[in-house]
């Protein structure tokens, strides 16, 4: 097909955004209905191509490209964190509106009037989220909101914009942002009229420095900052949780020192059907100075007993642990029997819960506050549970299986009478 095109048509094809965009950078369809959503949230990490997606959406809506708009949007609002961000990133930036247009369809930029105008009469007005009142009065058919999660007056600015989105058959807006746990953003994610696409930084690797990607991967992968700024995740913590994100970040190290003891703790599920709880499997070590190191989280989703037993035994051998700690409240002797079937040589220490989960976890959290626990790497799912666990349990009501296993391992090493007594000497 390309060989049949002349040079002009090939150039047009190369400049067509639909031919080069990733799936997550194109407007989502719902049952082939372009008007099924009112806001499209483009959630992504740094350098993931969010700005390009926003600028291309505005261009396509202004020029009525197929799949974006049925007719040209007459008025479009361009809203950034500050007016400098609007100018330097959204308009004049390397992925901004002036850059992505070809010379024959590029709009006229009038900085003094803070607006763009296309040859077909479409006008885009620029606004700063620092001044919500500036949005009182103008009316629009579409809007592009950039870095929405950073807006200082996010709720007020968003509300004023919604009153102005009243032109055309179906006003729509695109929101491009690195996500943060902002109440308004979380509410929009849950709305039925919201469409959402997500992309991590690595999805745009073809347009980023390989050295940059490797450096940030080594430095931030799995951390709270990395999950937010690179993976485009909303990383939350509860105000009443036993652990905080900052506490865990301060406890993070690259690798542990030589360890005197290592235990693998198992928190078996009460059932093995598809909706059953996961089986928490966490390994923790103890060094000569009495500092604890979380080494691994091999928690297994709902699985049959032989599957989680084999997983726990495999971790035991991989880390050359000296004991496997297993809670027996739910399964009793069956838990030890299942582990013995996987490997009878593994020593099993049976523990039984006599207090509630919160009371068992609180002394472990205190060890973190005292700086006596380190995380040898990043354990995203485990840390999510820790920062969401309060007196009432997890906010979703589920069992904190990873956290339970962590608590049993730390308790065995630091909070029992025999804590710290090595069963296997390690050098």
Helices and strands as residue ranges (DSSP letters): G 2-4, H 7-15, G 17-19, G 23-25, G 34-36, E 39-44, H 50-62, E 75-80, H 83-85, I 86-91, H 97-100, E 108-110, E 115-117, E 123-128, G 132-135, E 142-146, G 148-150, H 154-164, E 172-177, H 183-190, E 194-199, G 201-207, H 210-220, H 224-229, H 245-250, E 252-253, E 259-267, E 280-287, E 292-297, H 305-318, E 323-327, H 333-342, E 348-351, H 357-369, E 373-376, H 380-386, E 389-390, E 393-394, H 401-414
